[in-house]
Amino acid sequence: MTEKERQDTKMATLYELRLIITSGEKKEYTKEEIVELLDKIAMAKEQEQ
């Protein structure tokens, strides 16, 4: 994986997290909830491979 591909993947993951947070009903998230969302994104990406 090139550095450009790595950067694209990071940005895509951040954008996925942003979409999840902004489309949800909650206005505030705890650190633990954000970590849980990141874990779900990571697991989904792992299954794609």
Backbone as numpy.savetxt, mean C-alpha at the origin, in Angstrom:
# Nx Ny Nz CAx CAy CAz Cx Cy Cz
15.51 -6.48 -11.04 14.65 -5.31 -11.04 15.56 -4.07 -11.04
15.27 -3.17 -11.92 16.07 -1.95 -12.01 15.65 -0.96 -10.93
16.48 0.05 -10.73 16.16 1.09 -9.74 14.87 1.81 -10.13
14.67 2.05 -11.41 13.44 2.70 -11.89 12.22 1.83 -11.57
12.31 0.53 -11.79 11.20 -0.38 -11.50 10.91 -0.41 -10.00
11.98 -0.39 -9.20 11.81 -0.36 -7.74 11.08 0.91 -7.30
11.48 2.03 -7.87 10.84 3.31 -7.54 9.37 3.31 -7.97
9.10 2.79 -9.16 7.72 2.70 -9.65 6.86 1.84 -8.72
7.44 0.73 -8.26 6.71 -0.17 -7.35 6.41 0.52 -6.03
7.39 1.25 -5.50 7.16 1.99 -4.24 6.04 3.00 -4.40
6.09 3.74 -5.50 5.07 4.77 -5.73 3.69 4.14 -5.92
3.63 3.02 -6.62 2.36 2.33 -6.82 1.79 1.85 -5.49
2.65 1.35 -4.63 2.20 0.89 -3.31 1.67 2.04 -2.48
2.38 3.15 -2.51 1.90 4.34 -1.78 0.55 4.81 -2.33
0.40 4.75 -3.64 -0.85 5.18 -4.25 -1.99 4.22 -3.86
-1.70 2.92 -3.82 -2.72 1.95 -3.38 -3.16 2.26 -1.96
-2.20 2.55 -1.09 -2.53 2.88 0.30 -3.38 4.15 0.35
-3.01 5.13 -0.43 -3.78 6.39 -0.50 -5.22 6.13 -0.92
-5.40 5.30 -1.95 -6.75 4.98 -2.43 -7.57 4.27 -1.35
-6.94 3.33 -0.66 -7.64 2.60 0.40 -8.08 3.57 1.49
-7.19 4.45 1.89 -7.51 5.39 2.98 -8.57 6.39 2.55
-8.44 6.95 1.36 -9.40 7.99 0.94 -10.76 7.42 0.58
-10.82 6.15 0.19 -12.12 5.57 -0.17 -12.83 4.98 1.04
-12.14 4.89 2.16 -12.75 4.34 3.37 -13.63 5.35 4.08
-14.39 4.85 5.02 -15.30 5.71 5.76 -14.61 6.41 6.94
-13.47 5.86 7.36 -12.79 6.42 8.52 -12.10 7.72 8.15
-12.05 8.63 9.13 -11.36 9.91 8.94 -9.94 9.85 9.50
-9.71 8.98 10.48 -8.40 8.88 11.11 -8.02 7.41 11.25
-6.73 7.14 11.10 -6.20 5.79 11.23 -5.08 5.77 12.25
-5.03 4.70 13.02 -3.92 4.54 13.95 -2.71 4.00 13.19
-1.56 4.07 13.81 -0.35 3.53 13.21 -0.53 2.04 12.93
-1.15 1.32 13.86 -1.37 -0.11 13.70 -2.27 -0.41 12.50
-3.30 0.41 12.30 -4.20 0.21 11.16 -3.47 0.45 9.83
-2.62 1.45 9.79 -1.85 1.73 8.57 -0.89 0.59 8.28
-0.23 0.09 9.32 0.68 -1.05 9.15 -0.10 -2.26 8.64
-1.29 -2.49 9.16 -2.12 -3.60 8.71 -2.49 -3.45 7.23
-2.82 -2.24 6.81 -3.14 -1.99 5.40 -1.92 -2.26 4.52
-0.75 -1.82 4.97 0.49 -2.07 4.21 0.77 -3.57 4.12
0.53 -4.30 5.20 0.72 -5.75 5.19 -0.20 -6.41 4.17
-1.45 -5.96 4.12 -2.41 -6.53 3.16 -1.97 -6.26 1.72
-1.48 -5.06 1.46 -0.99 -4.73 0.12 0.21 -5.62 -0.22
1.14 -5.77 0.72 2.33 -6.59 0.49 1.96 -8.04 0.22
1.01 -8.58 0.99 0.60 -9.97 0.78 -0.08 -10.15 -0.57
-0.88 -9.18 -0.97 -1.54 -9.25 -2.27 -0.52 -9.22 -3.40
0.49 -8.38 -3.28 1.54 -8.29 -4.29 2.34 -9.59 -4.35
2.57 -10.20 -3.20 3.31 -11.46 -3.14 2.54 -12.56 -3.88
1.23 -12.57 -3.75 0.40 -13.58 -4.42 0.36 -13.36 -5.92
0.56 -12.12 -6.37 0.55 -11.82 -7.81 1.75 -12.43 -8.51
2.82 -12.63 -7.77 4.06 -13.12 -8.39 4.07 -14.60 -8.56
